[in-house]
Amino acid sequence: MPKTRILEVNAPAYNEDYLKEAARVIRNGGLVIIPTDTVYGIALDGTNPKAVERVYQLKQRPAEKRLPFLVDKKEKIEEFARGIPIAAYKLIEAFWPGPLTLVLNSKTEGTVGLRMPNNQIVLKIIEFAGVPVACPSANISGRKSPGNFEDAIKDFEGLLDMGLDAGDAALGIESTVVDLTQGPLRMIREGAIKEAQLSDLLARKTVLFVCTGNSCRSVMAEAMLKKRLQEKNRQDVEVISAGIMMFAGLRATDPTQEVLAREGIDVSGHRSQRITPQMIKRSDLILVMEKIHEDKVLHLAPEVKNRVFLLKEFAKIESNNMNIDDPIGRNLAFYEKTLETIKDSVERIVNII
C-alpha cells in the first residue's frame, strides 16, 4: 500500500509551496487531509465525480448526506447559492471567517452547505486550487471528528494522497450548522457557536444610511438615530452608514463634527467607508439622501428594491425636493439646516423601525 505524503505546515511559518502542492493534488482529483479552525477535514474538488465517489467510499458516508463546501471569500457564497436571505448575509458578516456552516438553496439543485474557515492555510489552499473545494471531516462517518492530525490520519493512512499536519486545530469542535432554506433559522448542529448567539443577532434590524462620501449627511443620520435609540434604551437595531464614492478612511467634515457636537454627539472617531453589495444585502432598511444614491444601491444589489428609500420619503416629509442636498462646500448655516432636516426625519422614523 502506498504511503500518504505527509507535510508539516505549522502556522505561521509554513512553506507556501506545500500549500500549492496540496492545491494541485485537489485540482487533479486527489484527496488531501487539511487543518481547519474547527477540526481536520478531507479536501477535494467537489465537482470531480471520481473524487466525490472516492471520499464517500473511504468515509463510508451515507449517499444522501451532501458534501459541505469551503470558500475563501465571503462574496463567493453567490457562486454556490441562490435566493440568499438577509439572515445569511447578517450571519456571514458576524461569524465569517469562523465556525459557522450555512445551508442554502444551491444554484444547481437541492441545497448546499457553505463555510469560510478562520484558517489562513485553508484559505490559501482554496485560492490556489481554483476549483470548488468540498471538505467533510476527516473521519469515518459516525465517529468523532478529529481535532489533530494524528487522529485524522489514523483511519486513512495510505488511502489518501496527501496530509497536511498543522498540529491541533484551534477549536477542536465542529462548526455550527444552520439551515436557512425555509424561512427562520433551523439549527441542524450546535457546535462552536451557540444557537442563542445566532438568534440574538437575527433579532436585530440593520439600518444603513447612504450618501456620497460618508463624511457628512449619512454621518449625521447614523449619529442621530443611534442617539434616539439609546435614549429609548433600544438595542434591537444596528445602525451603519457608507458612501458611494471610492474614498474610505476619511474623517467627518469639520462642520459635521461641529453641528453634531451641539447635539452632544462626538463623531471625531468616524472614518468613512465605501458601500459594498454585502453591506447592502445584510441591511433590513436602506435610507439614502438622494436619488443618485438609490440608483447606485440598486445597481449593486437589485434584489433590495423593496428595502431602499429616500430618507425624506420614508419619513413622509412633504417637500418639492425629496433629496437632502450635499452640504460639502457650503457654509455652516447650510450644515445646520441639513442636520435639522435629518433630525426631523429620524424623529419620525425611530418609532416605526
Backbone hydrogen bonds, N-H to C=O, Kabsch-Sander energy under -0.5 kcal/mol:
donor,donor_aa,acceptor,acceptor_aa,energy
5,R,161,D,-1.4
6,I,4,T,-0.5
7,L,163,G,-2.5
9,V,165,D,-2.8
14,Y,12,P,-1.0
16,E,14,Y,-0.7
18,Y,15,N,-1.3
19,L,15,N,-0.9
20,K,16,E,-2.1
21,E,17,D,-2.2
22,A,18,Y,-2.4
23,A,19,L,-2.3
24,R,20,K,-2.0
25,V,21,E,-2.1
26,I,22,A,-2.2
27,R,23,A,-2.8
28,N,24,R,-2.0
29,G,26,I,-1.8
30,G,25,V,-3.2
32,V,43,A,-2.1
33,I,162,M,-2.5
34,I,41,G,-2.7
40,Y,146,P,-2.8
41,G,34,I,-2.6
42,I,136,P,-2.9
43,A,32,V,-3.5
43,A,41,G,-0.6
44,L,134,A,-1.9
45,D,26,I,-0.5
46,G,44,L,-0.9
46,G,132,P,-2.7
48,N,45,D,-1.9
52,V,48,N,-2.6
53,E,49,P,-2.6
54,R,50,K,-2.2
55,V,51,A,-2.2
56,Y,52,V,-2.0
57,Q,53,E,-2.0
58,L,54,R,-2.6
59,K,55,V,-2.3
60,Q,56,Y,-1.0
61,R,56,Y,-2.0
65,K,62,P,-1.8
66,R,64,E,-0.8
69,F,113,G,-3.1
70,L,133,V,-2.8
71,V,115,R,-2.2
76,K,73,K,-1.3
77,I,74,K,-1.7
78,E,75,E,-1.6
79,E,76,K,-1.8
80,F,76,K,-0.6
80,F,77,I,-1.0
81,A,77,I,-2.4
82,R,105,N,-2.4
88,A,85,P,-0.8
89,Y,85,P,-1.2
90,K,86,I,-2.2
91,L,87,A,-2.4
92,I,88,A,-2.5
93,E,89,Y,-2.2
94,A,90,K,-1.7
95,F,91,L,-2.9
96,W,92,I,-2.1
98,G,116,M,-2.6
100,L,98,G,-1.6
101,T,176,T,-3.5
102,L,114,L,-2.6
103,V,178,V,-2.9
104,L,102,L,-0.6
104,L,112,V,-2.6
106,S,110,G,-2.3
107,K,80,F,-2.8
112,V,104,L,-2.6
114,L,102,L,-2.4
115,R,69,F,-1.4
119,N,117,P,-1.4
123,L,119,N,-2.2
124,K,120,Q,-2.2
125,I,121,I,-2.0
126,I,122,V,-2.6
127,E,123,L,-2.1
128,F,124,K,-3.0
129,A,125,I,-2.6
130,G,126,I,-1.7
133,V,70,L,-0.6
133,V,131,V,-0.5
134,A,44,L,-2.3
134,A,132,P,-0.7
135,C,68,P,-2.6
138,A,40,Y,-2.3
139,N,137,S,-1.9
141,S,59,K,-3.1
143,R,140,I,-2.4
149,F,167,G,-0.6
152,A,148,N,-1.6
153,I,149,F,-2.6
154,K,150,E,-1.0
156,F,153,I,-1.3
157,E,153,I,-1.4
159,L,156,F,-2.6
160,L,156,F,-1.2
161,D,31,L,-1.3
162,M,31,L,-1.4
163,G,5,R,-2.7
164,L,33,I,-2.5
165,D,7,L,-3.0
165,D,163,G,-0.6
166,A,164,L,-0.7
169,A,147,G,-3.4
170,A,36,T,-0.5
171,L,37,D,-2.3
172,G,38,T,-1.6
176,T,99,P,-2.5
177,V,189,R,-2.6
178,V,101,T,-2.4
179,D,186,R,-3.0
180,L,103,V,-2.6
180,L,178,V,-0.5
186,R,179,D,-1.8
188,I,177,V,-2.6
189,R,177,V,-2.0
191,G,189,R,-0.7
191,G,193,I,-0.7
192,A,174,E,-1.6
197,Q,194,K,-0.7
198,L,194,K,-1.4
199,S,195,E,-2.6
200,D,196,A,-2.5
201,L,197,Q,-1.7
202,L,198,L,-2.4
203,A,199,S,-1.3
204,R,201,L,-1.5
205,K,236,D,-2.6
207,V,238,E,-3.0
208,L,206,T,-0.5
208,L,285,L,-2.8
209,F,207,V,-0.5
209,F,240,I,-2.3
210,V,287,L,-2.2
211,C,242,A,-1.7
220,M,216,C,-2.6
221,A,217,R,-2.4
222,E,218,S,-2.5
223,A,219,V,-2.5
224,M,220,M,-2.7
225,L,221,A,-2.4
226,K,222,E,-2.3
227,K,223,A,-2.0
228,R,224,M,-2.3
229,L,225,L,-2.6
230,Q,226,K,-2.2
231,E,227,K,-2.2
232,K,228,R,-1.4
233,N,230,Q,-1.5
234,R,229,L,-2.9
235,Q,233,N,-0.5
238,E,205,K,-3.6
240,I,207,V,-2.6
242,A,209,F,-2.0
243,G,273,Q,-2.4
244,I,211,C,-1.3
245,M,212,T,-2.3
249,G,272,S,-3.3
253,T,215,S,-2.2
257,Q,253,T,-2.5
258,E,254,D,-2.3
259,V,255,P,-2.6
260,L,256,T,-2.0
261,A,257,Q,-1.8
262,R,258,E,-1.2
263,E,260,L,-1.2
264,G,261,A,-1.6
265,I,260,L,-2.3
267,V,265,I,-0.6
270,H,267,V,-1.7
272,S,250,L,-2.7
275,I,243,G,-3.0
280,I,276,T,-2.0
281,K,277,P,-2.6
282,R,278,Q,-1.4
283,S,280,I,-1.5
284,D,206,T,-1.5
285,L,206,T,-1.8
286,I,307,R,-3.2
287,L,208,L,-3.0
287,L,285,L,-0.5
288,V,286,I,-0.5
288,V,309,F,-2.8
289,M,210,V,-1.5
293,H,290,E,-0.7
294,E,290,E,-1.5
295,D,291,K,-2.5
296,K,292,I,-1.8
297,V,293,H,-2.4
298,L,294,E,-2.4
299,H,295,D,-1.7
300,L,296,K,-2.0
301,A,297,V,-2.2
304,V,301,A,-2.0
305,K,302,P,-1.3
307,R,304,V,-2.9
308,V,304,V,-0.6
308,V,305,K,-0.7
309,F,286,I,-2.6
311,L,288,V,-2.9
312,K,322,M,-0.5
314,F,310,L,-2.7
315,A,311,L,-2.1
316,K,313,E,-1.2
317,I,312,K,-2.6
318,E,316,K,-0.6
322,M,320,N,-0.5
324,I,289,M,-2.7
325,D,323,N,-0.7
330,R,327,P,-2.8
334,F,331,N,-0.7
335,Y,331,N,-1.5
336,E,332,L,-2.4
337,K,333,A,-2.1
338,T,334,F,-2.6
339,L,335,Y,-2.7
340,E,336,E,-2.1
341,T,337,K,-2.1
342,I,338,T,-2.3
343,K,339,L,-3.2
344,D,340,E,-2.4
345,S,341,T,-2.1
346,V,342,I,-2.8
347,E,343,K,-2.2
348,R,344,D,-1.5
349,I,345,S,-1.5
350,V,346,V,-2.0
352,I,349,I,-1.8
353,I,349,I,-0.7
